């Protein structure tokens, strides 16, 4: 081993004993810090906190009628894509012949000894029943007290006696570079522990603009969702929620919801079942220097309003082109606008300042309530709609359903879910799984678009456009078999 004389830069041979000791010290140092580890490891910590980390077992709702039709169409076409389609649409498993609700796993942790458990909303969303598997081997039913779509937090309650609880602290107690551990049930293999460090703070993901995530390189995989991210003293600093991965597995980019965010919602979830947040009904973009100059600002500040929801509280007060400068005492930026607004109590009258046509104005606005995101038909088991005039049933489709039936180029359409024998649809050769994109020259976007369709006849046929197995065709429905 060579070292350099710091004064001359001339290599010299180091004594063997010094070199060996230095090498061992270096290896010990690396071993103690690799993966965010601490001297002595995490064994005692894990023994103390593991009894509070549970597995969430959910029985999901029946899939939507549209998804079921897509699976049946694949089966009837002689393909074995049923399981693939189910995974594509729901992330679950099973083939088209499996008519039972599918199961899923996630993680959670006890935050109060009487059985309050925190997990992710996406773990339990759409569940018919929820069970909690405790580390002592018991499986107990759980009641969903409430769920918050904005923070992806859900609160469960079990009756299982006195349980060991974890302390929900604050992410402010850890800094970038501090060690953390994640405990959960990845891929349903059983309780597992991974270690790493806090890689970054204040990460905002596109799908979650209201959360400043913690980023960690501790291995987080599917099934870890809802489990705790903990500091070495056993304090929960975050709830593992998402990963960024091209492969679907951990690549060292995991994200956790900060503990203080969780603390701010669980009280309302327990008492009201939901969290109420402020809402303005505006969309905005970041101001660039050239945009600021065009708007009469010397430097970029505030958020440039691009859209005002006609049904929102800001309608009639703001217009596109306004620059929102302050909300109450808070100066606004494009990135902070959503978070600041969401923290405002609904129905509160708040003073705001804006820039309009080069002049600063002050307005008072009553804050609205942030609506929940629209539900996903593939998760809520949306039913189909019967069309009496055609003796068939149809369901709305999603982009994923249209992709599954090889109609990904179509912007909309209704999928056929049922056909009555001898009805106009069946007589014309329609099949379950066909996508009807147009009827009578009208593009079909929602099942309500077929509500007023009249029964076809040879004298008044109904022209429809369908897509089947990737190919589009027009069919005339007459109600009678064609020669």
C-alpha positions, -999 to +999 in steps of 0.1 A: +000+000+000+014+034-010+008+067+007+020+102-003+041+125+017+018+156+019+048+179+017+068+164-012+042+143-030+068+115-033+054+080-028+068+060+001+062+026+015+039+025+045+047+001+074+028-031+070+012-030+104+000+006+098-014-004+064-033-034+078-047-014+107-058+014+084-075-011+060-093-028+088-105+006+102-117+016+067-136-016+063-152-013+097-162+023+089-177+013+056-196-016+072-210+006+099-223+032+075-233+010+045-270+013+038-274+038+066-266+012+092-256+021+128-229+006+149-242-026+164-270-029+138-308-027+142-316-060+159-327-045+193-347-018+175-365-044+153-373-066+183-389-036+200-409-022+171-418-053+150-448-063+171-465-031+161-462-036+123-490-055+107-500-069+074-532-056+058-552-082+039-580-069+017-607-086-003-613-062-032-646-054-048-658-072-078-642-057-109-662-033-130-686-047-157-664-032-184-633-049-171-651-083-168-663-080-204-627-073-216-616-105-198-644-126-212-637-113-247-601-125-244-612-159-231-637-163-260-610-154-285-590-183-274-562-162-258-547-167-224-545-129-217-571-130-189-545-129-161-525-103-179-555-081-184-565-084-147-530-074-137-530-045-162-563-031-150-561-037-112-527-049-103-542-081-091-539-117-102-562-145-115-578-155-148-611-147-163-626-178-149-621-166-114-653-148-105-644-142-069-631-110-055-593-109-056-571-104-026-543-080-020-517-073+007-502-042+022-487-031+054-497-009+084-487-001+120-504+004+153-505+040+165-527+035+196-529+005+219-567+002+216-563-009+179-559+022+157-539+013+127-524+036+099-520+024+064-522+038+028-556+045+013-546+028-019-540-004+001-577-006+012-594+014-015-622-007-030-621-034-003-651-055+005-635-067+037-603-059+055-584-082+078-552-074+098-526-101+104-509-094+137-473-105+143-485-129+171-503-149+143-538-136+148-560-125+119-587-100+130-613-081+111-607-044+107-631-015+103-622+014+080-627+046+100-618+069+071-595+075+042-580+106+027-573+106-011-551+136-010-525+122+015-532+085+007-537+078+044-563+054+058-572+047+094-584+013+106-597+000+139-594-035+152-606-051+185-576-072+195-569-063+231-540-041+242-515-038+213-480-024+212-481+010+195-455+030+177-448+067+183-458+089+154-432+117+155-421+143+129-399+141+098-382+172+111-363+150+135-342+135+106-320+152+081-307+142+047-281+115+053-296+102+086-302+064+088-338+050+087-354+016+085-385+004+067-406-025+080-434-041+060-445-071+040-430-069+005-446-092-021-465-110+007-433-128+018-438-118+055-424-091+077-391-078+064-368-050+074-346-028+051-322+000+060-310+031+043-308+068+047-329+099+040-319+107+005-339+140+001-366+160+016-395+180+002-400+158-029-432+166-048-446+139-071-468+148-101-497+127-088-494+141-052-489+179-054-500+184-018-473+162-001-437+170+004-424+134+004-393+120+021-371+102-003-351+072+010-328+045-005-341+019+020-355-009-002-393-005-006-413-029-027-449-037-035-465-047-002-444-023+019-471+004+013-485+017+045-456+005+067-435+028+089-402+045+080-384+049+113-354+066+128-329+046+149-347+055+181-379+039+169-398+070+161-420+069+129-409+097+106-429+087+076-453+062+060-439+043+030-462+050+000-445+049-034-415+039-054-400+051-086-390+021-106-387+012-143-387-025-133-414-025-106-389-034-079-368-013-056-341+007-072-333+029-042-360+055-050-386+052-023-410+078-010-427+082+024-454+105+036-440+127+064-452+118+099-465+153+105-487+151+074-501+118+088-507+134+122-526+162+107-552+139+091-558+110+114-577+130+140-603+141+114-604+106+099-613+091+133-639+118+141-654+125+107-642+098+083-627+124+059-605+154+058-618+188+048-594+211+029-596+244+012-603+248-025-602+278-049-610+261-082-581+276-101-551+262-121-519+281-125-484+279-140-450+291-130-439+325-140-408+327-162-388+360-165-402+367-199-438+361-187-432+383-157-419+411-179-450+408-202-472+411-172-455+442-158-435+425-130-398+433-126-391+398-112-411+366-114-433+362-083-467+347-076-485+321-097-500+329-131-537+317-132-545+298-164-579+283-156-608+292-134-634+264-127-669+277-135-682+257-105-655+268-081-654+295-055-629+317-074-653+320-104-662+356-109-633+368-088-603+356-107-598+354-144-571+337-165-541+360-167-543+372-131-512+367-110-520+354-075-495+371-051-507+363-016-533+342+003-537+357+037-503+363+051-486+338+028-467+348-003-476+325-031-454+306-056-466+281-082-453+252-061-467+264-028-502+275-040-519+241-038-504+233-003-513+266+011-548+265-002-555+230+010-546+240+046-572+267+047-605+258+065-635+256+041-660+285+044-634+309+058-632+343+043-596+350+032-580+382+019-558+377-012-538+400-034-534+397-072-519+415-101-543+423-129-535+445-159-503+458-142-522+468-110-523+452-076-558+444-062-570+431-029-600+407-029-618+387-002-629+351-011-648+324+007-628+292+006-645+261-008-641+224+000-616+204-020-635+177-038-624+141-037-607+127-069-632+110-093-635+073-085-620+047-108-647+023-122-622-005-122-619-001-084-655+006-074-671-022-093-692+001-116-722-017-130-733-018-166-763-002-182-791-020-200-802-006-233-838-019-239-840-008-275-810-030-284-815-058-258-779-054-247-759-039-218-729-016-221-704-001-197-681+029-197-645+022-206-611+035-194-580+039-213-567+007-198-598-013-208-596+000-244-559-010-245-568-045-232-593-050-261-569-037-287-587-004-291-561+019-276-564+043-305-600+051-297-606+081-274-638+067-260-665+041-265-688+017-246-680-020-242-707-046-247-712-065-214-744-085-220-764-097-251-799-111-251-804-138-276-825-128-306-821-091-297-811-066-323-775-066-311-771-103-310-789-108-344-764-083-360-735-104-347-723-082-318-703-100-291-694-093-255-662-073-255-670-053-286-664-016-283-692+006-297-677+040-306-706+056-325-743+051-328-765+069-353-736+092-362-730+102-325-697+095-307-703+076-275-685+088-244-707+078-216-735+053-211-759+082-209-753+087-246-774+056-254-803+064-231-826+077-259-818+052-286-849+040-304-855+004-314-841-003-349-861-018-377-856-027-413-872+006-422-851+026-397-818+007-392-793+020-367-758+024-379-731+017-353-693+016-354-676-011-335-640-021-328-632-058-324-598-074-321-582-041-332-603-037-364-631-011-368-662-018-388-697-004-393-728-025-386-765-018-394-788-030-367-823-038-380-837-062-354-840-090-379-814-114-394-799-103-426-799-126-456 
